[in-house]
Amino acid sequence: MNRLYQKLLPYIEKNSAYDTALTLLSWDTETLAPPDAGALTAKAVGILSEEAYHVFVNDEVISLVEQLSTEKEIKTLSDTERSIVRHIKRTYDRLSHIPPEEYREYAEFCATAQQIYCHAKQTGNFSEYAPVLEKMIAYTKRFTAYRAKKGEKIYDLLLEEYEPGFTIKVLDPFFAHLKEELVPLIRKVCRHNDKIDKSYNYRSFPIGKQKKLCNFLAGYIGFDFNRGVISETEHPFTTGLHNHDVRITNHYYKNNLESAIFSVIHEGGHAIYEMGIADTLTQTPAAMITMGMHESQSRFYENLIGRSEAFWAPVYPKLQKMFGTTLSDVSLDQFIHGINKAEPSLIRTEADELTYSLHVMIRYELEKMIFNDECEVSELPKLWNQKYEEYLGVTPQNDTEGILQDIHWAMGSFGYFPSYALGTAIASQIYAFMEKKLPVEDLLRQGKLSEIREFLREHVHQYGSVYDANTLLVRMTGEEFNPDYYIDYLKEKYTRLYQL
Amino acid sequence: MNRLYQKLLPYIEKNSAYDTALTLLSWDTETLAPPDAGALTAKAVGILSEEAYHVFVNDEVISLVEQLSTEKEIKTLSDTERSIVRHIKRTYDRLSHIPPEEYREYAEFCATAQQIYCHAKQTGNFSEYAPVLEKMIAYTKRFTAYRAKKGEKIYDLLLEEYEPGFTIKVLDPFFAHLKEELVPLIRKVCRHNDKIDKSYNYRSFPIGKQKKLCNFLAGYIGFDFNRGVISETEHPFTTGLHNHDVRITNHYYKNNLESAIFSVIHEGGHAIYEMGIADTLTQTPAAMITMGMHESQSRFYENLIGRSEAFWAPVYPKLQKMFGTTLSDVSLDQFIHGINKAEPSLIRTEADELTYSLHVMIRYELEKMIFNDECEVSELPKLWNQKYEEYLGVTPQNDTEGILQDIHWAMGSFGYFPSYALGTAIASQIYAFMEKKLPVEDLLRQGKLSEIREFLREHVHQYGSVYDANTLLVRMTGEEFNPDYYIDYLKEKYTRLYQL
């Protein structure tokens, strides 16, 4: 091992230990902590964040990283080591311009902001959330401006934190292309929507049984319960301490069967990714996966696998048995049509596969406006509603089903949303490649999901963020990111389903 | 504020932040983490423990503490500040002799030892646990020897970590006194045990209802659900991040009603204590309560309150209603006799009030032998069983109901057990004092538990560990620790219950 790189190891370990603690504190706040714990726990989070800040932001680390970045040294490093050095440098560049005290205040603020957001969402009161959002935007602008070079756009820098290379220059044409291709298809589909009867989905499904089903589905697609747990929250999400401790949450509605099913398959896809990261990468900065690729795995399982007839053929009879007479009059064919029914709707996480990307586009456009200083926080609810009207033809009746539906901004995650659309598109590209190598449909019909998981592990999961999304795609498929796979897939699928 | 003390504040905050993270990591490992998470999470715990080690073990802190310990400066400090300085000094004295690397290894070892213990307990396999126990004892002996002054006994130093002042010199006569007074009483009671029919306790009680009941009881005695949560584990316990986040666990057995009820009242008593610590003390070293006083509060609620007729008079009808016909033939009087029935038994946590202290005495005697180098780890199961035979007339059939029943040694908590007996005795002393000031029985009959909680908060809880147990007793009652209250209470109670 490179002698300089070796000197970095204690810092890498230390960074990972703080990461574990802070991830757990955040998980705990979301899932379990009592209502009044907020302020005092946030104080601890602030202090630990400042401690964590100093792990990479110090003279020794930057000197080691600089030495390791010279041509002579870089040649001696493995791909993994090189990516770890690059990630440390990125972290250093991002943090070192922020005064540590300010970073601590920000971390403490973040740890309480989500609770204020959740309360505002519950009561539908945007004005309660507005000052928090304003402060979060101000922090984000200030912190990003600290490191922006001349001519660099704040929003581009934010976007690159989640998926390097996918800046406005790439995303503007990407979304324009989607809009151009998908909006006419959506219109056509909607004219035929009476063809699909989905009323069965809103019957009564006991929550205990739903939990049992969802745990079964998680295990069925490859979630390893020795390395993971499933808890309950208002909004499903995934987090992980390392590749032997990955956690997902789910939410169960008595009168909506689909919601929990597709949440657990989506989050399960994320979890399978994190569980599959190589042991040599976990607990290093290269285990922090780029979000476009991360979302590609969750959307792969949720849509390409989870909404296919081949997946449900062996599983649907179990569902019918589990819920007795409630589903006995619903055929597999009706169920498959039901879970694929496309309808413009208000809530992103509940959206069907066809309209989903438009929800993401709306958020992308608003974020661009925010960071180009083109709108005030107070205008956001109105702008949100206008865009929903324009692109999807539906209007929120209140802010809970409008701008208050997503927690991301309350977590300081600006620039994250495009990853959902990118990931969805990448998923189709990976699926097309996989079909060339594996008899995917047959495997699904035979319930051999482990072969699919192993394929993804081999080509994607094990690498963590050693490669960025585009590099990994090229290594795997020989081709750069190409959204046409996604558009073709949707066109073929919906033309077939709706017999257009 | 004293200028030197002010310089200590950032260290106090930082120490508390690490404490929060490490407490949460430990809680999470016990309650939720997936089975295979152990080793990687333990690594993070080791690293964070070493980071935490350096917070107080450094030149600036020790210089500040030394300056603050001079007569001139000490006068300028409040009781709280003085106790915080004293606690920092104690932590420093305990840690500074241990090399930091060794401390990290120890912390990492501790984080995995409990899992090995739990597995050994499940399978009844002491030999799986023996090497862990040996290593834990070796660490404890070595770490304690580092700081032992000439003539100081290792076990005395361990005892004082949990309850200052209560060394072998105090505990030997304390246990001898208990033995002398209680053993004849136990013999007499046992001869009349057919007077009490407790068979109802082993009927079938649905776990969902038990949970509902236990949550009600927790709230009834004063557990604040805005500041606390209740989870489930094999062994009930209490932990806390600060006075706004205190957590207890419970365990439910379908065929044992009492177990969960008295666990939740016991742990609830601990939790009420931690929730009642003053806001100025929480997140400081003076919030770490001495264990004798801590156990006094749990045992106060469990026994003095929870096993009294006055407590159950208003509550028992709810129980009967909740469990329908299962309890309809059991009168309040039979229930009160049932929950107080004394029988020599094998499991400490399930023991009745009368025989409980003998379980503690057995552990005390074994710990003394261990740290006086009078026995080998391999001999412990046999010694354990012999002492149970001798003092309680019962013999474990396997190590799960013998030496493997307690998790404490696997946590490195040697010297803790006596706190249970001390706390039990202190509880009676506090009760006797409370009776002079409050119409306790009337309050219980009227369900006014909050007045009892407020009394304890005023006299005990708010102070955390600003005072040690004996000082607090003197401040409160005007009298030093006196176990005769406890003995008198048991004699009176059992003579009455058994009409001896």
HADDOCK unambig.tbl for C-alpha pairs under 7 A between the chains (distance, minus, plus):
assign (segid A and resid 14 and name CA) (segid B and resid 47 and name CA) 6.44 0.50 0.50
assign (segid A and resid 17 and name CA) (segid B and resid 44 and name CA) 4.32 0.50 0.50
assign (segid A and resid 17 and name CA) (segid B and resid 47 and name CA) 6.38 0.50 0.50
assign (segid A and resid 17 and name CA) (segid B and resid 48 and name CA) 6.39 0.50 0.50
assign (segid A and resid 20 and name CA) (segid B and resid 44 and name CA) 6.88 0.50 0.50
assign (segid A and resid 21 and name CA) (segid B and resid 21 and name CA) 5.76 0.50 0.50
assign (segid A and resid 34 and name CA) (segid B and resid 225 and name CA) 6.86 0.50 0.50
assign (segid A and resid 34 and name CA) (segid B and resid 226 and name CA) 5.48 0.50 0.50
assign (segid A and resid 34 and name CA) (segid B and resid 227 and name CA) 5.34 0.50 0.50
assign (segid A and resid 34 and name CA) (segid B and resid 228 and name CA) 5.31 0.50 0.50
assign (segid A and resid 34 and name CA) (segid B and resid 229 and name CA) 6.06 0.50 0.50
assign (segid A and resid 34 and name CA) (segid B and resid 245 and name CA) 6.26 0.50 0.50
assign (segid A and resid 35 and name CA) (segid B and resid 226 and name CA) 5.15 0.50 0.50
assign (segid A and resid 35 and name CA) (segid B and resid 227 and name CA) 6.63 0.50 0.50
assign (segid A and resid 36 and name CA) (segid B and resid 226 and name CA) 5.44 0.50 0.50
assign (segid A and resid 36 and name CA) (segid B and resid 227 and name CA) 5.51 0.50 0.50
assign (segid A and resid 36 and name CA) (segid B and resid 244 and name CA) 6.00 0.50 0.50
assign (segid A and resid 37 and name CA) (segid B and resid 227 and name CA) 6.26 0.50 0.50
assign (segid A and resid 37 and name CA) (segid B and resid 244 and name CA) 4.90 0.50 0.50
assign (segid A and resid 37 and name CA) (segid B and resid 245 and name CA) 5.19 0.50 0.50
assign (segid A and resid 44 and name CA) (segid B and resid 17 and name CA) 4.32 0.50 0.50
assign (segid A and resid 44 and name CA) (segid B and resid 20 and name CA) 6.87 0.50 0.50
assign (segid A and resid 47 and name CA) (segid B and resid 14 and name CA) 6.43 0.50 0.50
assign (segid A and resid 47 and name CA) (segid B and resid 17 and name CA) 6.39 0.50 0.50
assign (segid A and resid 48 and name CA) (segid B and resid 17 and name CA) 6.40 0.50 0.50
assign (segid A and resid 225 and name CA) (segid B and resid 34 and name CA) 6.84 0.50 0.50
assign (segid A and resid 226 and name CA) (segid B and resid 34 and name CA) 5.48 0.50 0.50
assign (segid A and resid 226 and name CA) (segid B and resid 35 and name CA) 5.15 0.50 0.50
assign (segid A and resid 226 and name CA) (segid B and resid 36 and name CA) 5.44 0.50 0.50
assign (segid A and resid 227 and name CA) (segid B and resid 34 and name CA) 5.32 0.50 0.50
assign (segid A and resid 227 and name CA) (segid B and resid 35 and name CA) 6.62 0.50 0.50
assign (segid A and resid 227 and name CA) (segid B and resid 36 and name CA) 5.50 0.50 0.50
assign (segid A and resid 227 and name CA) (segid B and resid 37 and name CA) 6.26 0.50 0.50
assign (segid A and resid 228 and name CA) (segid B and resid 34 and name CA) 5.30 0.50 0.50
assign (segid A and resid 229 and name CA) (segid B and resid 34 and name CA) 6.03 0.50 0.50
assign (segid A and resid 244 and name CA) (segid B and resid 36 and name CA) 6.02 0.50 0.50
assign (segid A and resid 244 and name CA) (segid B and resid 37 and name CA) 4.91 0.50 0.50
assign (segid A and resid 245 and name CA) (segid B and resid 34 and name CA) 6.26 0.50 0.50
assign (segid A and resid 245 and name CA) (segid B and resid 37 and name CA) 5.20 0.50 0.50
